[in-house]
């Protein structure tokens, strides 16, 4: 079993999955952010916060994979 590595290995599959995660989390953050602003309820704010944090982590993973692809010193 390969285990979990951070940053993710730069493979086509990982790039695709990170892009998909980023799109889903940003869409969820936008939806629940708008819903939270409209209602002021706690649960949409909580979901918005978690989705925003997950989007930031997926974005960081994409940037780190790009740095792996470009190689050291670039």
C-alpha positions in Angstrom: 0.0 0.0 0.0 1.6 3.3 -1.1 0.3 5.5 1.8 -0.4 9.2 1.8 2.3 11.7 0.7 2.3 15.5 1.0 2.6 17.1 -1.3 0.9 14.7 -3.7 3.0 13.0 -6.3 2.8 14.9 -9.6 0.8 12.4 -11.8 -1.9 13.0 -14.3 -4.4 11.3 -12.0 -3.5 13.5 -9.0 -3.7 16.7 -11.1 -7.1 15.7 -12.3 -8.4 14.8 -8.8 -7.0 18.1 -7.4 -8.6 20.1 -10.1 -11.9 18.3 -9.5 -11.7 18.8 -5.7 -10.9 22.5 -6.2 -13.9 23.0 -8.4 -16.3 21.1 -6.1 -15.1 22.9 -2.9 -15.1 26.4 -4.5 -18.7 25.7 -5.8 -19.8 24.5 -2.4 -18.2 27.5 -0.7 -19.9 29.9 -3.0 -23.2 28.3 -2.7 -23.2 27.9 1.1 -21.6 31.4 1.5 -24.4 33.0 -0.4 -26.9 30.9 1.6 -25.3 31.9 4.9 -25.4 35.6 4.0 -29.0 35.3 3.0 -30.2 33.5 6.1 -27.6 34.2 8.8 -27.9 30.6 10.1 -25.0 28.8 11.8 -25.0 25.6 9.8 -24.4 27.2 6.4 -21.6 29.3 7.9 -20.0 26.2 9.3 -20.2 24.4 5.9 -18.9 27.5 4.1 -15.9 27.6 6.5 -15.1 23.9 6.0 -15.5 24.1 2.2 -13.3 27.2 2.0 -10.6 25.5 4.1 -10.7 22.4 1.8 -10.5 24.6 -1.3 -7.4 26.3 0.1 -5.8 22.9 0.8 -6.6 21.6 -2.7 -5.2 24.8 -4.1 -2.0 24.5 -2.1 -1.6 20.9 -3.3 -1.9 22.0 -6.9 0.8 24.7 -6.4 3.1 22.2 -4.7 2.6 19.6 -7.5 3.4 22.4 -10.1 6.6 23.2 -8.2 7.5 19.4 -8.3 6.9 19.4 -12.1 9.1 22.4 -12.7 12.0 20.9 -10.7 14.3 22.4 -8.1 15.7 25.9 -8.6 12.9 27.2 -10.9 
